[in-house]
Amino acid sequence: MIGGETGEGPSAVIARAVQAEVDRLAAEKERRVQERLARMDAFLDSLPIPSDAERKAIWKELDDMYDEWGLPK
């Protein structure tokens, strides 16, 4: 018996087991978040850096898109 070895009653053993699972789930969630952020960073780092001319063309296309849709600037 687990409680017999630790001097705990059933409620304490269950509470400790539940807390261990809560902690494990929180750590797993944090690990997944960090892994996802690392993948996003790796993807962003793999993108080419646009030149000034390319940036200008991108902003022109965005402005034209807003004009075409009739959206306020």
N, C-alpha and C positions, 0 to 999 in steps of 0.2 A: 504494500500500500504506500502510495506516495505521501499521504499525510502523516503516516506513522513514522516515516524516516525524517520528516521535517518538523514534526510536532504541530502540524496544522490540521484544522478540521476540514470537512468537505467543502464548505463555502470558500475558505481561504485558498484551497487547492484550485478550485474552479476559477476563482477570481484571478489568481496568478496565471492560470492557463489562458484565460480570456485576454488578459492584459498582454501576455506574450504574443498572442495572435494579432491583437490590435497594433502592437508595435511593429510586428513583421509586415503587416499590410501597409502601414504608413511608410516604412522603409522601402518596400517594393514600389509603392506609388512614387516616392521621391526618386528612386533609381530610374524608373521609366521616364519621368519628367526630365531628368538630367540627360538620359540617353537621347530623348527626342530633341532637346536643345542642342546637344552635340551634333546630331545629324543635320539639324537646320543650319548650324554654324558652318559645318563642312560643305553643305550645298551652297550657301551664300559665298563662301570662300572660293568655290569652284567657278562662280560666274565671272565673266570677263568684266573689267572695269571700263565703262563707256568713256569715249573721248568727249571733249567739249562739244564737238560738232554733233555727236550722237545724242548727247543730253539735250542740246538745242532742238534737234529733230523730234525727240520724245516729247518735250514740252509743247512743241508746235502741234503734234498729233493730238495731244490731250486737249489743247485749246480748241482745235478744229472739231474734236469730238463733242465738246460742250456746246459749241456753236451749232453743230448739226442736230443735236438732241434738243436744242432750245432751252438748255438749262442755264440758270444764272451763274455768272462767274464770281 
